[in-house]
Amino acid sequence: MRHLFLNGPVQNGPFTFDTRPGKAVGIRLAAALNAILGLPPAPHLWNTVTLAGDLRHRQAEDPMIPRQRFEADLIAAKYMSGRSPVGGILTDTDAEVANLALEMIENNLRAGTLTISRETVPTCRACAHMIGTGGHPCNACGSTDTEDRTGLHLVAELAKDRPVLDRSDIHASHRQQPKHLLHTAANVAERLILSRTRDHGIDLSLLGLNGLVLDPRVGIHATVLAAARRHEAATAVMTITENAANHIAAHGQHFRQHDGTRLQYALHGHLPYDHMTSLQPLHETYRAAQEIKDDFEAWFLPLFSLRTKAVTGPEQLPALFKHFIRANLAKPVALDEAAFEAVQRSVSAGDTEWITNKQALANVMAARETALDAPVET
């Protein structure tokens, strides 16, 4: 398998996909692109290593529930009627992710791109949580009593022979390269501390870093690569917003390639799901069935977000719905194999022009219906 699209791990929190459909854009986009390439369903990826998660677990009604179970229950509640995704679920603390992360850390330590060194970091005197600079209260306990503590930490040195992010790290055609992101991703310190104080995470005690876990910005990359390894994919393409990519790119610089598999980012934008009711007049005009409305929101709009890569405004929704409806009406009776293969090549190359081409989109819709109508082997 050459490519496998995977969602940038969704940060686990108190929401559902019904109430916050924007949280599912990366998942839906990855599923749509994998289906076009004829790939099996990929797992949904989740980020559970968060301070907010630590606080939720401490404040839970039953604090004796193991953290892994606590996070799993919260994730399961995101899905309607408890239906788990066909491709399964993978979190950033699952055993296969932790094992892969430690493999990559050991390789980087041998290569000298990571080191374990004594560092002095601002720390909460009350709870020993690492804090940022600026004299802010501790996010873990609220105390304002801080001190500098010196101890062993995992540290990354940014590569001097290549940028933090370059064109080969972005899954996009030449014309759609994010020049601004390629520039801003480099605006970080040359040395990054990759060990953090969290209640939950990939334990670094095997490296002699007791009480510390791997920075979740690194763990996100390990999660994507672990899913790709499971499916024997050569390239793992993480669907992610530009802002999120800017936040994690430097921490992932030494964790985007391992054992023959590389990771790229496919950037998508934000969608105006809060404004879907504005389409009601068009729904009535076109007598759109619920299935059509669902496909527009859950399938086409995520694909369109890959083309825009920024914010899709609510004023764009009517034109997008008309384009979707017209493509649906133009579906060929017989699939044009050559045209569909051209779209598949575009998906593999990161070219998105086919999404706004009515005939190309119509042919993809026809292929999708064919796949949905195909008999299931037992």
C-alpha positions, 0 to 999 in steps of 0.5 A: 500500500503506497498511501494511507490517509489518517486523521490527525488524532482528535483531542479527547474531550466532553463532546460528541460528533453530533454536537461538534461535527467540525471535530470529525472533519479530519476523520471524514476526509481521511475516510473519503480519500481512502475509499477513493483509493480503494483502501480498507477503512483506517482506524480513528486516531485519538489524542488522550495525553492532555492536561485537561484529561488529567483534570477530568479524571481527577474530578471524575465521580469514580476516580478509581476507574483506570485512566485508559478505561476512562478515556475509552469510555469517553471516546465511545460516547462520541459515536452514535448508538455506541457504533464503533468505527469499522477500522477501529480506534487507536489512541496515543497511549496504546501499546503499539504506539508506545512501543513504536515511539520508544523505538524511534526515540532510541534510534534518535538517541543513537543518531544524536538528534535526541539527547537526555540532559540535565535541564532547568525548567519552571515548575510548580512548587505545589504539584511539580507540574512543568509550567511555561514562563511568564509567571502564570498560575499552574494549569494543573493546580492553580498555585502561583508558587513556582521554582526552577528545578533541574533534572533529566529531560529528553531534548531534541535538537532541530536539524541544521541541514534541513528546515523544520518543514519543507515541501516533501512533508506536505501532501499537496501539489506544487501549486498548493504548497502552504508557503506561510506554514513552511515559514512559520513552522520554523519559528521555534527554539532550536532545542525542544524539551520532549518530556512532560509532566502528565498523569497519563502518557507514554512512560519514559521511565525506561529511559531513566526519566521517572515521572515523565511522559513523552510530549503529546505533540510527538505522540501524535506522530507516533500514533499515525505511524503506528496505524500506517505500520499496521496497514503496511503503508509506505506513506502515512498522510495525516489530515490536519488544519494548518494551525495544528500542523504549525503547532506540532511540526517542530516536535515531529521533525525527527518522528516523521520517518521510521522503518521505511514509512514516512509521514506527510501532512494533508492540510484542510480547513474549517467548515461552517457546520453551525450554519447548515440551516441556511440551506433549508430553502435549497433543500426544498427547491431541490427536494433533497432527501436526507441521504443527499443532505448527509452526504453533502455535510459528511462527505463532500464538505470535508473533501472541499475543506482539503481544497480550500485549506482555510475557513469556508465561509457560510456564504459559500454554502449555497454555491457548494450545495448547488455544485454537489447537487449538479454533480450528483445529477450528472452521475454517469450510468457507467463508470468512466474507469479512465476518468476515475483513475485520473482522480485516484492519481490526483488524490495520491499526488495531493492535487485537489482540482477534481473536487470542483470539477463537476464531471470528475466529482460526478464520476467519483460519486458513481464509483462510490455508489458502485462500491456501496452496492457491491456484495459483501464477502462472508 
